[in-house]
Amino acid sequence: MTGATKFLYTSFDSAVPSTSHYPQDTSSSTSPEATTSTSSSSSRSPINTALLRRVHTKSRRGCLNCKRRRIKCPENHPDCTQCTKRGLTCEWPEIQIEQTGNDGKRIVRAIPPQVDSPNTFSIQDFRLFNHFVKECHPSHPLGNEAAWTHDIPSIAHNHEYLLHAMLALAASDISGYSPNDSAMALSGINHRVRAIESLSTALSRGVHTMEEGNAMLATCYTLVFQSALISDGFPEYMSFIRGCMVVAWQMGVKQLKFVFEGILSDEQLVKMGPYLQGPPDIDPDLTNGAIGSLEACRPLVVRDAEKAFFECMLEIVQAAQISSRQAYIGIMKIYGIFAYYMSATDFHHFIHPDNQVGLLLQAHMIAIQMILDPVLKNENSAGAKMDKPWRPRHSGAVAWLNTIELRMSDEMAPWFSWPMSQRDAFRERIAEQTFLRSQALQEAGL
């Protein structure tokens, strides 16, 4: 765990609401402008928006955001009505001022827009940004492809934490397909640290605008997905899910509109509904094994927050024997337990590397999500559809369990046997899938 992440935990904790009930979102209706698909936007790549500020040399009176979206700009300064409605920072092109000199000749002076100078980025950063937009942006919240490929990239240049988080996920994603590229892996960690440090500073100031809130929310989602690519990233995975809740709650309190559609859990369930019909195709031996292992662990779980987490896992596995829908609801519920129900003290205790019961519960949660693959893989159908390079499912979860195994005590090993057996089974399947794919590529001459 990095020092930056520890600081971020404090930032999240200071903003966590004290109530144990989920906050009511007062701004779930998103403006039409915020959810317009990329097909109606400018053909320019959002890379230029994020890594280089747009500055035109021609005399254009409309703001850059309106020009990019090809809509009429009302041209009211300092922030036009269109940008105000969307919660965007209104940027203006250079204005050409024509004057006449004493000799009668025309003098043209350019007045630059009032924006800060951008950071300097490398060619690799352009590549990473392009990879994020086209191939590895988060698939959650479900059904928000347009937001991830246009709206979020278009505001990244205003928020250092968001831009570095996007580059971090892209670098880690690429390094996952190129395990010998240590420089790319290091780039992913470096960008991650910068994103966390910048986000911590921003969180300490609070959420004030729609754009700022959505940038913070997108950053947390992006860091959640990068955590899944880091071998010891499960505690941070849970922490950034907690961060998503914190930012969304603050936005709801201030009635700030979400760029993401259907961010509430029940709306996500509606999107998944068509894919959750009937019982899941899960071997009963797997669910029975999970139930037996959990029941054996019951006497070890004594803290209230951990009991709630434990009981929810048991409900998920029992539901998975009869209903895909109820199993999926259980998954959403358990995410809510550590993201919202747990106090800061309980959460820190739960993820502490010396908390053997916490590690035991985490291991079971990871393994349960593995056996629920027939249910959870449907999120790919309800969410983003990206043509990504092939990677075996659950390779990140296997790495998480490897890290947990290194931290478990010898005395606790018997209670960890079921999660680790699932890890071993998936490891064998990954090896088989990798071999078969390699063989198929060779036969195809690729």
C-alpha positions, -999 to 999 in steps of 0.1 A, spaced: 0 0 0 15 33 -11 17 64 12 -5 82 -13 -32 56 -9 -30 58 29 -35 95 26 -65 89 3 -82 67 28 -82 96 52 -97 119 25 -125 93 18 -132 89 55 -136 126 61 -164 127 35 -182 94 44 -218 102 56 -226 90 91 -260 75 82 -262 38 76 -288 42 49 -281 47 12 -285 83 2 -313 92 -21 -299 105 -54 -316 138 -63 -299 142 -97 -303 109 -115 -318 126 -146 -289 135 -168 -291 164 -193 -294 154 -229 -261 172 -236 -243 151 -211 -254 118 -226 -252 125 -263 -235 97 -281 -201 102 -297 -217 100 -332 -231 135 -328 -198 150 -316 -169 163 -334 -148 139 -354 -116 151 -336 -100 127 -312 -105 135 -275 -68 130 -271 -62 165 -284 -86 178 -258 -70 162 -228 -33 163 -236 -32 196 -256 -55 226 -250 -73 235 -282 -63 269 -294 -75 280 -328 -57 307 -349 -89 317 -367 -112 343 -353 -141 323 -338 -164 339 -313 -181 306 -300 -165 287 -272 -144 255 -279 -168 231 -262 -198 242 -284 -176 241 -315 -164 206 -306 -200 194 -302 -212 213 -333 -239 232 -315 -246 269 -316 -228 288 -288 -248 317 -271 -214 335 -268 -222 349 -233 -190 354 -212 -173 343 -191 -192 309 -193 -217 303 -220 -251 289 -212 -244 256 -229 -213 250 -208 -231 261 -176 -258 236 -182 -233 208 -186 -211 219 -158 -181 223 -181 -152 248 -179 -160 272 -207 -129 278 -229 -126 304 -256 -103 305 -287 -79 332 -294 -97 364 -302 -83 385 -331 -85 422 -323 -82 445 -353 -70 480 -348 -57 508 -372 -23 522 -366 -12 558 -371 0 549 -406 -34 536 -415 -23 500 -416 -43 473 -399 -28 457 -368 -40 423 -356 -34 413 -320 -41 378 -306 -55 376 -271 -50 341 -258 -77 324 -238 -74 326 -200 -64 290 -192 -35 275 -173 -6 260 -192 -10 223 -197 15 197 -184 40 183 -208 32 148 -219 52 123 -239 44 104 -271 38 74 -249 12 93 -229 -7 100 -262 -6 63 -269 -18 55 -234 -47 80 -237 -57 65 -270 -56 30 -256 -78 41 -227 -105 57 -249 -105 29 -275 -98 -3 -255 -97 -3 -217 -119 23 -202 -141 10 -173 -172 -9 -182 -190 5 -151 -214 21 -146 -231 -2 -171 -242 12 -204 -221 44 -204 -198 39 -234 -205 74 -247 -196 90 -214 -163 71 -212 -153 77 -248 -163 113 -251 -176 132 -220 -149 120 -196 -119 124 -220 -131 159 -229 -128 172 -193 -96 153 -184 -73 182 -193 -89 202 -164 -83 176 -137 -48 162 -132 -61 133 -111 -84 121 -138 -58 123 -166 -32 104 -146 -57 77 -136 -66 72 -173 -29 69 -182 -23 46 -153 -51 21 -162 -39 21 -199 -3 14 -189 -13 -14 -165 -36 -29 -192 -9 -29 -218 17 -44 -194 -8 -72 -187 -4 -83 -223 33 -76 -223 46 -90 -190 82 -84 -199 76 -47 -204 87 -36 -170 89 1 -181 52 1 -190 43 -15 -156 63 11 -138 46 38 -158 12 25 -147 23 27 -110 39 62 -114 7 76 -130 -14 58 -103 6 75 -75 2 109 -91 -35 104 -96 -40 94 -60 -20 123 -46 -39 148 -68 -72 132 -60 -65 134 -23 -58 171 -25 -90 176 -45 -111 156 -21 -98 177 8 -114 207 -9 -147 190 -15 -169 187 -46 -182 220 -59 -192 217 -96 -208 191 -118 -176 187 -139 -154 184 -108 -177 157 -92 -179 137 -124 -141 139 -128 -136 126 -93 -161 99 -98 -145 88 -131 -111 88 -114 -123 64 -86 -139 41 -112 -107 41 -132 -85 33 -102 -109 5 -92 -103 -11 -126 -66 -6 -124 -66 -22 -89 -79 -54 -105 -46 -55 -125 -23 -52 -94 -14 -83 -75 -18 -68 -40 -45 -44 -52 -76 -59 -35 -77 -35 -5 -73 -6 -28 -100 -20 -51 -124 -19 -21 -112 15 -11 -118 31 -45 -153 15 -46 -158 32 -13 -145 64 -30 -171 61 -57 -198 61 -30 -183 91 -13 -181 113 -44 -216 102 -56 -231 110 -22 -215 144 -22 -228 151 -57 -263 139 -47 -263 162 -16 -254 192 -38 -278 181 -66 -251 179 -92 -260 159 -123 -241 128 -132 -225 124 -166 -230 86 -161 -265 73 -167 -282 48 -144 -256 51 -117 -279 39 -90 -279 1 -81 -315 -5 -91 -309 10 -125 -278 -12 -130 -300 -41 -122 -326 -31 -148 -298 -31 -174 -287 -66 -164 -323 -79 -161 -324 -96 -196 -293 -115 -187 -304 -128 -153 -332 -151 -163 -335 -184 -144 -308 -203 -123 -272 -197 -132 -252 -224 -149 -230 -232 -118 -219 -266 -107 -238 -274 -74 -206 -288 -60 -190 -253 -62 -218 -236 -43 -220 -264 -17 -183 -262 -12 -186 -224 -6 -214 -228 19 -195 -255 38 -163 -234 39 -182 -203 51 -200 -222 78 -167 -236 91 -154 -200 93 -185 -187 112 -170 -190 148 -141 -168 138 -162 -139 127 -170 -117 158 -170 -81 147 -204 -67 137 -192 -52 103 -175 -85 94 -205 -105 105 -226 -85 80 -201 -91 53 -200 -128 61 -238 -132 62 -241 -115 28 -216 -138 12 -236 -168 25 -268 -153 11 -251 -149 -23 -240 -185 -25 -274 -198 -14 -291 -176 -39 -267 -187 -67 -283 -222 -64 -317 -210 -76 -316 -175 -91 -291 -155 -112 -310 -123 -103 -309 -128 -66 -272 -138 -67 -264 -106 -86 -284 -85 -61 -263 -101 -34 -231 -90 -51 -244 -54 -53 -254 -56 -16 -220 -69 -4 -202 -40 -23 -225 -17 -4 -215 -32 29 -178 -23 27 -185 8 6 -211 23 29 -221 2 59 -186 -1 74 -174 29 94 -139 42 87 -125 23 118 -142 -10 107 -130 -6 71 -94 0 81 -95 -30 104 -111 -51 77 -84 -44 51 -54 -44 75 -28 -70 63 -25 -84 98 -62 -90 102 -64 -128 95 -102 -129 97 -104 -99 73 -80 -118 49 -102 -149 52 -133 -130 43 -116 -113 14 -103 -146 1 -138 -161 2 -153 -131 -16 -128 -133 -44 -133 -171 -48 -171 -166 -47 -169 -141 -76 -149 -167 -95 -176 -194 -92 -202 -167 -101 -186 -161 -134 -216 -175 -154 -236 -146 -138 -210 -118 -137 -197 -123 -172 -231 -110 -184 -219 -75 -174 -199 -76 -206 -232 -79 -226 -249 -51 -206 -219 -28 -205 -192 -17 -228 -183 -38 -259 -146 -33 -266 -125 -53 -290 -97 -59 -266 -67 -84 -268 -75 -117 -253 -68 -122 -216 -80 -151 -194 -107 -141 -171 -99 -140 -133 -61 -138 -139 -62 -107 -116 -82 -126 -89 -57 -154 -89 -29 -128 -82 -50 -113 -54 -53 -148 -38 -16 -154 -42 -9 -122 -22 -34 -132 5 -18 -166 8 15 -150 15 -1 -131 44 -21 -158 60 -7 -175 91 0 -212 93 -26 -216 120 -53 -202 97 -44 -222 67 -71 -248 71 -99 -221 68 -83 -208 36 -83 -242 18 -115 -237 -2 -106 -202 -17 -71 -215 -25 -85 -246 -42 -107 -224 -64 -76 -203 -72 -57 -235 -82 -86 -247 -103 -88 -214 -122 -50 -213 -126 -52 -247 -144 -80 -235 -166 -61 -204 -174 -31 -225 -184 -53 -247 -206 -71 -217 -222 -37 -200 -229 -23 -232 -245 -54 -238 -267 -54 -202 -278 -17 -203 -286 -22 -236 -306 -52 -220 -325 -31 -190 -334 -3 -212 -347 -26 -232 -368 -40 -200 -383 -5 -189 -391 -7 -159 -367 
